[in-house]
Amino acid sequence: MVIVVKAIATVEYNSSENLRQYDIISQVTFNLTVKDLTPPRVKKELTRYKLDDPSNPTEIAFYTGILEYGSDITDVSIYYYFREASNETTQSLAGLGSSISQEEAELYRKASMVYHNTTTDGVPIYKVTVPFDHNGTSRDILYYIVTTDSAGNSGIAYDILDDPDRISETRFNYISAGIEPTFVLLIVGITIFVAIFGSVVYVKFIRKPELVGLDKELVLDKIADISEAEVMASLDSHTIGVVVSFFDQRHGPIPIIVIPEILKDNFSKLVDLSDRSFSGTGFCDDFDTEIPSSYDFVLARGLRTSVLSFGYALERPTARGGQENLTCNILVHQELFPLVESFKEEIKGKIHAIHKLMDNEDSDKNKIRSKVFKLRQLVSSIVLSYEKIYGTTELITEEN
């Protein structure tokens, strides 16, 4: 890109005989180089897979839509892994993200996706078909997509484990041909009904008289009986997510850590949330006096949310006032909020750990995100434990 800047000055000389004018022209030329530094992006709503036979597949076709505004698309590769599902695995693996891809990298297979067609609005679709080996077992279909452009930019553009709205689609449930699928579903339905009904009857009419009000110690003790799979499967039904916000001197409160990442799609609302948290939360720097505030918040139409917000200050001698203020906001489904808020002192322990880690400027960002994610897990663990003991998620304050 070339930018030319010209400056013209006119000088007049007026004598008794005539008027003379002179133009003095000065010109500067700037040569700017524009670089593409972003790899091609994936359009999530066009990313999917299709089995050739839903009940007994032998092949699976992956599709994705690619967006590239700078260079040319040179490579679209998919890394896939058909992990055998067991009682310990679950349909909801949200929050683990690409860390699973890294830990099990040797188990992922790679395939190059090729151009398939173009949508009506001009988005190129890439596709690849690979064998699907389920070996007569249920499988979790895990995959992530790496894109590369002609400028040399490359990176993970999409990971199914980072997409909470699609995570339930990862499970292929194998049903043996020897049993009628409808009969299997009927048996499963009856079993679940009996288990739920029996536990409710036991808790409400047999066990409950032993419980007077909220026994917080019992709830916390029973968290050990909750499996990680149960917690992971329940995250979205208990909390919308966790948002850590920072006060920027030029832009005001802004979100800096968002879990799950999908919440960033509504970034303007997260800015409103950050502003609300800073206006109503106190800040401290001694880890033990973090007093939470709470308020209702409309994140999206029809989504009833209440927020438990903690404020804390980081020691930063170079910052204005020697401190940088942050808030940690837990977005809880409104009907569960009375129960979750009852355990705010216990939740504060996780807040302390995050506060201390962030207070150290050398702390690894991944460790901070991990602790924020564990905060979200703790909320689900509390709700699940309480529900198993009391047979309800309504807060019980006294003996009926």
TIMI-406493 format. One record per residue (C-alpha): residue number from 1; residue in one letter; x, y, z. Coordinates in Angstrom, 2 decimals. Example, Ala and Ser with C-alpha at 12.3 -4.5 7.8 and 13.67 -1.06 7.14 Angstrom:
<atoms>
ATOM     k   r      east     north        up
ATOM     1   A     12.30     -4.50      7.80
ATOM     2   S     13.67     -1.06      7.14
</atoms>
This chain:
<atoms>
ATOM     k   r      east     north        up
ATOM     1   M      0.00      0.00      0.00
ATOM     2   V      1.40      3.43     -1.02
ATOM     3   I      0.27      6.68      0.64
ATOM     4   V      1.33      9.99     -0.94
ATOM     5   V      1.04     13.21      1.10
ATOM     6   K      1.37     16.53     -0.76
ATOM     7   A      1.63     20.06      0.68
ATOM     8   I      1.31     23.11     -1.61
ATOM     9   A      2.23     26.66     -0.58
ATOM    10   T      1.51     29.67     -2.85
ATOM    11   V      3.83     32.69     -2.71
ATOM    12   E      2.73     35.99     -4.30
ATOM    13   Y      5.05     38.80     -5.51
ATOM    14   N      3.25     42.07     -6.23
ATOM    15   S      5.18     44.82     -7.99
ATOM    16   S      3.99     47.99     -9.63
ATOM    17   E      4.15     46.32    -13.02
ATOM    18   N      2.47     42.91    -12.44
ATOM    19   L      1.51     40.19     -9.96
ATOM    20   R      3.53     37.00     -9.86
ATOM    21   Q      2.62     33.77     -8.06
ATOM    22   Y      4.84     30.79     -7.21
ATOM    23   D      3.65     27.33     -6.00
ATOM    24   I      5.98     25.45     -3.68
ATOM    25   I      5.11     21.74     -3.63
ATOM    26   S      6.39     19.32     -1.00
ATOM    27   Q      5.63     15.60     -1.32
ATOM    28   V      6.20     12.61      1.01
ATOM    29   T      5.55      8.99      0.03
ATOM    30   F      4.89      6.20      2.59
ATOM    31   N      5.11      2.53      1.61
ATOM    32   L      3.02      0.37      3.98
ATOM    33   T      3.00     -3.40      4.08
ATOM    34   V     -0.26     -5.08      5.09
ATOM    35   K      0.19     -8.52      6.64
ATOM    36   D     -2.41    -11.22      7.21
ATOM    37   L     -1.79    -12.54     10.76
ATOM    38   T     -4.98    -14.53     11.32
ATOM    39   P     -5.58    -18.12     10.16
ATOM    40   P     -8.83    -19.00      8.38
ATOM    41   R    -11.86    -19.22     10.68
ATOM    42   V    -14.51    -21.92     10.90
ATOM    43   K    -18.20    -21.11     10.67
ATOM    44   K    -19.56    -23.20     13.54
ATOM    45   E    -23.11    -23.51     12.27
ATOM    46   L    -21.78    -25.16      9.09
ATOM    47   T    -19.58    -27.60     11.03
ATOM    48   R    -21.13    -31.05     11.49
ATOM    49   Y    -20.75    -34.75     10.78
ATOM    50   K    -23.03    -37.33      9.19
ATOM    51   L    -23.03    -41.12      9.64
ATOM    52   D    -23.77    -43.25      6.59
ATOM    53   D    -26.01    -45.50      8.74
ATOM    54   P    -27.35    -44.04     12.03
ATOM    55   S    -27.75    -47.48     13.66
ATOM    56   N    -24.68    -49.33     12.36
ATOM    57   P    -22.35    -46.88     10.56
ATOM    58   T    -19.16    -47.78      8.72
ATOM    59   E    -18.30    -44.28      7.49
ATOM    60   I    -18.54    -40.76      8.84
ATOM    61   A    -18.43    -37.57      6.77
ATOM    62   F    -17.21    -34.32      8.35
ATOM    63   Y    -18.24    -30.92      6.97
ATOM    64   T    -17.17    -27.37      7.80
ATOM    65   G    -17.50    -23.86      6.39
ATOM    66   I    -14.34    -21.72      6.16
ATOM    67   L    -14.04    -17.93      6.33
ATOM    68   E    -10.85    -16.25      5.04
ATOM    69   Y    -10.63    -12.52      4.27
ATOM    70   G     -6.91    -12.00      3.67
ATOM    71   S     -4.87    -14.76      2.07
ATOM    72   D     -5.86    -17.95      0.28
ATOM    73   I     -6.89    -21.13      2.11
ATOM    74   T     -4.10    -23.67      1.68
ATOM    75   D     -5.07    -26.47      4.06
ATOM    76   V     -8.01    -27.61      6.18
ATOM    77   S     -7.25    -30.68      8.31
ATOM    78   I     -9.42    -32.54     10.79
ATOM    79   Y     -8.10    -34.52     13.75
ATOM    80   Y    -10.59    -37.10     14.94
ATOM    81   Y    -10.80    -39.72     17.68
ATOM    82   F    -13.61    -42.25     18.24
ATOM    83   R    -13.24    -42.90     21.95
ATOM    84   E    -15.07    -45.84     23.45
ATOM    85   A    -17.81    -44.60     25.76
ATOM    86   S    -18.18    -46.19     29.19
ATOM    87   N    -20.03    -45.51     32.43
ATOM    88   E    -17.31    -43.03     33.33
ATOM    89   T    -17.65    -40.95     30.15
ATOM    90   T    -20.52    -38.65     29.42
ATOM    91   Q    -22.16    -36.75     26.61
ATOM    92   S    -21.29    -33.44     28.24
ATOM    93   L    -17.54    -32.84     28.18
ATOM    94   A    -17.84    -29.04     28.05
ATOM    95   G    -15.02    -27.06     29.56
ATOM    96   L    -12.18    -29.53     28.96
ATOM    97   G    -11.48    -28.02     25.57
ATOM    98   S     -8.35    -28.64     23.57
ATOM    99   S     -6.48    -29.93     26.64
ATOM   100   I     -8.04    -33.32     25.88
ATOM   101   S     -6.67    -33.05     22.34
ATOM   102   Q     -3.19    -32.44     23.73
ATOM   103   E     -3.29    -35.21     26.33
ATOM   104   E     -4.55    -37.80     23.83
ATOM   105   A     -2.82    -36.41     20.75
ATOM   106   E     -1.33    -39.78     19.82
ATOM   107   L     -4.84    -41.27     19.57
ATOM   108   Y     -6.17    -38.68     17.14
ATOM   109   R     -6.02    -39.44     13.42
ATOM   110   K     -5.53    -36.75     10.78
ATOM   111   A     -7.38    -36.31      7.51
ATOM   112   S     -7.22    -33.51      4.95
ATOM   113   M    -10.56    -31.92      4.10
ATOM   114   V    -11.19    -30.90      0.47
ATOM   115   Y    -13.44    -28.32     -1.15
ATOM   116   H    -17.00    -29.66     -1.49
ATOM   117   N    -19.25    -26.77     -2.57
ATOM   118   T    -20.16    -23.16     -1.78
ATOM   119   T    -23.20    -21.90      0.13
ATOM   120   T    -25.58    -19.33     -1.35
ATOM   121   D    -23.89    -16.59      0.70
ATOM   122   G    -20.44    -17.49     -0.62
ATOM   123   V    -18.97    -19.63      2.18
ATOM   124   P    -16.85    -22.54      0.87
ATOM   125   I    -17.69    -25.93      2.38
ATOM   126   Y    -14.95    -28.49      3.01
ATOM   127   K    -15.60    -32.21      3.47
ATOM   128   V    -13.84    -35.47      4.20
ATOM   129   T    -15.19    -39.03      4.63
ATOM   130   V    -13.32    -41.48      6.86
ATOM   131   P    -14.02    -45.02      8.13
ATOM   132   F    -15.98    -45.23     11.38
ATOM   133   D    -14.82    -48.12     13.56
ATOM   134   H    -17.22    -48.52     16.48
ATOM   135   N    -16.55    -52.26     17.04
ATOM   136   G    -20.04    -52.80     18.43
ATOM   137   T    -19.65    -50.21     21.21
ATOM   138   S    -20.90    -46.69     21.89
ATOM   139   R    -18.39    -44.01     20.95
ATOM   140   D    -17.65    -40.37     21.73
ATOM   141   I    -16.87    -38.68     18.40
ATOM   142   L    -14.20    -36.10     19.25
ATOM   143   Y    -12.62    -33.84     16.66
ATOM   144   Y    -10.92    -30.52     16.07
ATOM   145   I    -10.09    -28.62     12.87
ATOM   146   V     -6.78    -26.93     11.98
ATOM   147   T     -6.70    -24.31      9.20
ATOM   148   T     -3.76    -22.79      7.30
ATOM   149   D     -3.55    -19.93      4.79
ATOM   150   S     -0.99    -18.86      2.17
ATOM   151   A      0.47    -16.31      4.61
ATOM   152   G      1.58    -19.17      6.87
ATOM   153   N     -1.02    -18.58      9.58
ATOM   154   S     -2.19    -21.81     11.17
ATOM   155   G     -4.13    -22.79     14.28
ATOM   156   I     -7.00    -24.75     15.80
ATOM   157   A    -10.08    -23.09     14.33
ATOM   158   Y    -12.68    -25.33     15.99
ATOM   159   D    -12.79    -27.96     18.73
ATOM   160   I    -16.02    -29.80     19.53
ATOM   161   L    -14.92    -29.91     23.18
ATOM   162   D    -14.98    -26.10     23.33
ATOM   163   D    -18.56    -25.87     22.00
ATOM   164   P    -21.08    -26.45     24.85
ATOM   165   D    -24.06    -26.12     22.51
ATOM   166   R    -22.81    -29.00     20.36
ATOM   167   I    -21.13    -31.21     22.95
ATOM   168   S    -24.23    -33.42     23.31
ATOM   169   E    -23.80    -34.42     19.65
ATOM   170   T    -20.52    -36.21     20.31
ATOM   171   R    -22.06    -39.49     21.46
ATOM   172   F    -22.91    -42.35     19.09
ATOM   173   N    -25.02    -44.83     21.05
ATOM   174   Y    -24.69    -48.36     19.73
ATOM   175   I    -27.69    -50.66     20.17
ATOM   176   S    -27.27    -54.35     19.48
ATOM   177   A    -29.36    -55.63     16.57
ATOM   178   G    -30.56    -58.53     18.74
ATOM   179   I    -32.78    -56.26     20.86
ATOM   180   E    -35.53    -54.03     19.57
ATOM   181   P    -34.40    -50.40     20.10
ATOM   182   T    -37.85    -49.35     21.27
ATOM   183   F    -37.80    -52.07     23.91
ATOM   184   V    -34.38    -50.92     25.11
ATOM   185   L    -35.59    -47.33     25.44
ATOM   186   L    -38.65    -48.55     27.36
ATOM   187   I    -36.49    -50.48     29.82
ATOM   188   V    -34.18    -47.51     30.29
ATOM   189   G    -37.14    -45.19     30.83
ATOM   190   I    -38.73    -47.49     33.42
ATOM   191   T    -35.40    -47.92     35.23
ATOM   192   I    -34.83    -44.17     35.43
ATOM   193   F    -38.38    -43.57     36.63
ATOM   194   V    -38.11    -46.19     39.36
ATOM   195   A    -34.71    -44.86     40.49
ATOM   196   I    -35.91    -41.25     40.66
ATOM   197   F    -39.28    -42.06     42.23
ATOM   198   G    -37.71    -44.38     44.77
ATOM   199   S    -35.07    -41.86     45.80
ATOM   200   V    -37.64    -39.10     46.15
ATOM   201   V    -39.90    -41.28     48.30
ATOM   202   Y    -36.97    -42.29     50.47
ATOM   203   V    -35.66    -38.77     50.92
ATOM   204   K    -38.99    -36.99     51.35
ATOM   205   F    -40.80    -39.53     53.54
ATOM   206   I    -38.14    -41.69     55.19
ATOM   207   R    -34.82    -39.86     55.44
ATOM   208   K    -35.98    -36.25     55.53
ATOM   209   P    -37.32    -36.28     59.14
ATOM   210   E    -33.72    -36.76     60.24
ATOM   211   L    -32.72    -33.51     58.53
ATOM   212   V    -33.55    -30.26     60.25
ATOM   213   G    -32.92    -27.33     57.93
ATOM   214   L    -29.84    -27.07     55.76
ATOM   215   D    -27.01    -29.37     56.84
ATOM   216   K    -24.12    -27.73     54.98
ATOM   217   E    -21.46    -30.06     56.38
ATOM   218   L    -23.40    -33.10     55.18
ATOM   219   V    -23.78    -31.60     51.71
ATOM   220   L    -20.07    -30.83     51.50
ATOM   221   D    -19.11    -34.30     52.76
ATOM   222   K    -21.28    -35.98     50.13
ATOM   223   I    -19.59    -34.11     47.29
ATOM   224   A    -16.98    -36.89     47.38
ATOM   225   D    -19.72    -39.30     46.21
ATOM   226   I    -20.41    -37.24     43.08
ATOM   227   S    -18.48    -38.45     40.03
ATOM   228   E    -16.70    -36.05     37.70
ATOM   229   A    -18.88    -37.33     34.86
ATOM   230   E    -22.02    -36.27     36.76
ATOM   231   V    -20.54    -32.83     37.38
ATOM   232   M    -19.51    -32.33     33.75
ATOM   233   A    -22.94    -33.41     32.52
ATOM   234   S    -24.67    -30.88     34.78
ATOM   235   L    -22.56    -27.74     34.31
ATOM   236   D    -24.85    -26.00     31.83
ATOM   237   S    -28.02    -26.84     33.78
ATOM   238   H    -26.66    -25.23     36.96
ATOM   239   T    -24.59    -22.24     35.82
ATOM   240   I    -24.50    -20.16     32.67
ATOM   241   G    -20.79    -19.70     33.29
ATOM   242   V    -18.14    -17.67     35.13
ATOM   243   V    -16.81    -14.27     34.04
ATOM   244   V    -13.76    -12.53     35.50
ATOM   245   S    -13.76     -8.78     34.76
ATOM   246   F    -10.98     -6.21     34.90
ATOM   247   F    -11.16     -2.42     35.14
ATOM   248   D     -9.36     -0.87     32.19
ATOM   249   Q     -8.49      2.81     32.71
ATOM   250   R     -9.50      3.74     29.16
ATOM   251   H    -12.42      1.39     28.48
ATOM   252   G    -13.83      0.76     31.95
ATOM   253   P    -14.89     -2.73     33.16
ATOM   254   I    -14.29     -5.45     30.57
ATOM   255   P    -14.37     -9.28     30.73
ATOM   256   I    -10.94    -10.93     30.54
ATOM   257   I    -11.75    -14.58     31.39
ATOM   258   V    -14.99    -16.11     30.08
ATOM   259   I    -15.98    -19.73     30.74
ATOM   260   P    -17.42    -21.23     28.63
ATOM   261   E    -16.04    -19.45     25.55
ATOM   262   I    -19.47    -19.51     23.85
ATOM   263   L    -20.55    -16.64     26.12
ATOM   264   K    -18.25    -14.33     24.14
ATOM   265   D    -20.78    -14.45     21.32
ATOM   266   N    -22.78    -11.98     23.42
ATOM   267   F    -19.80     -9.81     24.33
ATOM   268   S    -21.75     -6.56     24.72
ATOM   269   K    -23.86     -8.17     27.44
ATOM   270   L    -20.70     -9.34     29.20
ATOM   271   V    -19.48     -5.74     29.22
ATOM   272   D    -22.80     -4.72     30.81
ATOM   273   L    -22.33     -7.50     33.37
ATOM   274   S    -18.80     -6.28     34.14
ATOM   275   D    -20.03     -2.73     34.62
ATOM   276   R    -22.80     -3.92     36.95
ATOM   277   S    -20.38     -5.99     39.03
ATOM   278   F    -17.98     -3.07     39.51
ATOM   279   S    -20.75     -0.70     40.54
ATOM   280   G    -22.10     -2.94     43.31
ATOM   281   T    -19.15     -4.97     44.62
ATOM   282   G    -16.57     -4.05     47.27
ATOM   283   F    -12.88     -4.71     46.68
ATOM   284   C    -10.29     -6.06     49.12
ATOM   285   D     -6.68     -7.18     49.03
ATOM   286   D     -6.30     -9.39     52.11
ATOM   287   F     -8.04    -12.52     50.72
ATOM   288   D    -10.22    -13.02     53.82
ATOM   289   T    -12.66    -10.12     53.64
ATOM   290   E    -14.04    -10.75     50.18
ATOM   291   I    -17.72     -9.96     50.63
ATOM   292   P    -19.91    -11.06     47.72
ATOM   293   S    -22.79     -9.14     46.21
ATOM   294   S    -25.71    -10.57     44.25
ATOM   295   Y    -28.14     -9.32     41.66
ATOM   296   D    -30.37    -10.50     38.82
ATOM   297   F    -29.12    -10.07     35.27
ATOM   298   V    -30.68    -10.55     31.83
ATOM   299   L    -28.02    -12.19     29.67
ATOM   300   A    -30.40    -13.18     26.88
ATOM   301   R    -34.10    -13.05     26.27
ATOM   302   G    -35.93    -15.60     28.43
ATOM   303   L    -32.76    -16.58     30.34
ATOM   304   R    -33.41    -15.96     34.05
ATOM   305   T    -30.01    -15.44     35.67
ATOM   306   S    -28.75    -14.37     39.10
ATOM   307   V    -25.13    -13.43     39.71
ATOM   308   L    -22.91    -14.08     42.73
ATOM   309   S    -20.12    -11.50     42.42
ATOM   310   F    -16.83    -11.29     44.36
ATOM   311   G    -14.48     -8.31     44.15
ATOM   312   Y    -10.78     -8.27     44.89
ATOM   313   A     -7.76     -6.06     44.34
ATOM   314   L     -4.36     -7.05     42.98
ATOM   315   E     -1.22     -5.39     44.30
ATOM   316   R      0.22     -3.43     41.35
ATOM   317   P      2.54     -0.58     42.44
ATOM   318   T      2.60      0.86     38.90
ATOM   319   A     -1.21      1.09     38.65
ATOM   320   R     -3.29      4.04     39.79
ATOM   321   G     -3.69      3.76     43.56
ATOM   322   G     -1.25      0.83     43.63
ATOM   323   Q     -4.02     -1.69     42.88
ATOM   324   E     -5.97     -3.23     40.01
ATOM   325   N     -9.55     -4.24     40.76
ATOM   326   L    -11.28     -7.34     39.41
ATOM   327   T    -14.58     -9.11     39.90
ATOM   328   C    -15.36    -12.81     39.63
ATOM   329   N    -18.99    -13.34     38.61
ATOM   330   I    -20.78    -16.70     38.81
ATOM   331   L    -23.91    -16.73     36.61
ATOM   332   V    -26.42    -19.11     38.20
ATOM   333   H    -29.84    -20.17     36.93
ATOM   334   Q    -32.25    -18.05     38.95
ATOM   335   E    -34.25    -20.94     40.43
ATOM   336   L    -31.04    -22.46     41.87
ATOM   337   F    -29.62    -19.21     43.22
ATOM   338   P    -31.05    -19.40     46.81
ATOM   339   L    -29.35    -22.78     47.21
ATOM   340   V    -26.01    -21.71     45.68
ATOM   341   E    -25.89    -18.43     47.64
ATOM   342   S    -26.26    -20.39     50.89
ATOM   343   F    -22.79    -21.82     50.23
ATOM   344   K    -21.10    -18.49     49.42
ATOM   345   E    -18.66    -18.85     52.34
ATOM   346   E    -17.56    -22.26     51.03
ATOM   347   I    -17.32    -20.91     47.48
ATOM   348   K    -15.16    -18.09     48.82
ATOM   349   G    -12.35    -20.61     49.32
ATOM   350   K    -12.08    -21.09     45.56
ATOM   351   I    -12.24    -17.32     45.10
ATOM   352   H     -9.28    -16.96     47.49
ATOM   353   A     -7.25    -19.40     45.40
ATOM   354   I     -7.98    -17.47     42.19
ATOM   355   H     -7.22    -14.16     43.92
ATOM   356   K     -3.86    -15.34     45.21
ATOM   357   L     -2.86    -16.84     41.87
ATOM   358   M     -3.76    -13.67     39.95
ATOM   359   D     -1.99    -11.52     42.55
ATOM   360   N      1.26    -13.07     41.32
ATOM   361   E      2.04    -11.37     38.00
ATOM   362   D      4.09    -14.40     36.88
ATOM   363   S      1.17    -16.85     37.21
ATOM   364   D      0.43    -19.01     34.19
ATOM   365   K     -2.80    -17.95     32.45
ATOM   366   N     -3.84    -21.57     31.86
ATOM   367   K     -3.62    -22.27     35.59
ATOM   368   I     -5.85    -19.28     36.28
ATOM   369   R     -8.45    -20.46     33.73
ATOM   370   S     -8.29    -23.94     35.25
ATOM   371   K     -9.09    -22.60     38.72
ATOM   372   V    -11.96    -20.51     37.34
ATOM   373   F    -13.33    -23.63     35.65
ATOM   374   K    -13.02    -25.60     38.92
ATOM   375   L    -15.09    -22.85     40.57
ATOM   376   R    -17.88    -23.63     38.14
ATOM   377   Q    -17.47    -27.36     38.88
ATOM   378   L    -17.77    -26.70     42.63
ATOM   379   V    -21.16    -25.03     42.14
ATOM   380   S    -22.49    -28.07     40.26
ATOM   381   S    -21.01    -30.44     42.86
ATOM   382   I    -22.86    -28.59     45.64
ATOM   383   V    -26.18    -28.66     43.78
ATOM   384   L    -25.84    -32.37     42.90
ATOM   385   S    -24.89    -33.35     46.46
ATOM   386   Y    -27.77    -31.33     47.93
ATOM   387   E    -30.23    -32.87     45.46
ATOM   388   K    -29.13    -36.41     46.34
ATOM   389   I    -29.62    -35.75     50.05
ATOM   390   Y    -32.84    -33.72     50.01
ATOM   391   G    -34.45    -34.96     46.79
ATOM   392   T    -34.97    -31.38     45.56
ATOM   393   T    -33.03    -28.27     44.57
ATOM   394   E    -35.32    -26.00     46.57
ATOM   395   L    -33.58    -24.56     49.62
ATOM   396   I    -34.85    -26.20     52.82
ATOM   397   T    -34.49    -23.88     55.80
ATOM   398   E    -36.42    -25.78     58.47
ATOM   399   E    -38.16    -29.08     59.22
ATOM   400   N    -41.59    -29.45     57.58
</atoms>
